[in-house]
């Protein structure tokens, strides 16, 4: 079972948009890859660097609504945003957490769509498989000290969290 999951995540990825479109609303494992050296390290397989491996209760929602959409809820996006602050002209700001404005989110998503690869495996036992699968695949880039530094750079770029007066209505940037 573990070997099958590893093989599925090591399979050559197809086009990112095709992969995402085919994701089920079911539990499973996913692996994010890049062919570009981002300076984060990570295990290498067939010319690809392993960025992250995870499990999700609903693969489609995890990828579409978090990793490809909102920096506030995706560590992958926060790390990438920290690396790309200057290159993409990103300006993090505070909401309930540190977020990007919609135009910045779109630039980051476009960058991800052009450069990242995704493999996924629907599996009801994903939560129990993720640990052994990561051990087999090797260290992910997001587990590196460089990734922690990049995420901290993203958070620091937002500055101090503002204190909102009581009763003030919150509006997302």
Beta strands, then each sheet from edge to edge (+ up, - down):
strand 1: 28-34
strand 2: 44-45
strand 3: 48-56
strand 4: 93-94
strand 5: 98-99
strand 6: 116-122
sheet 1: 2+ 3- 1+ 6-
sheet 2: 4+ 5-
end
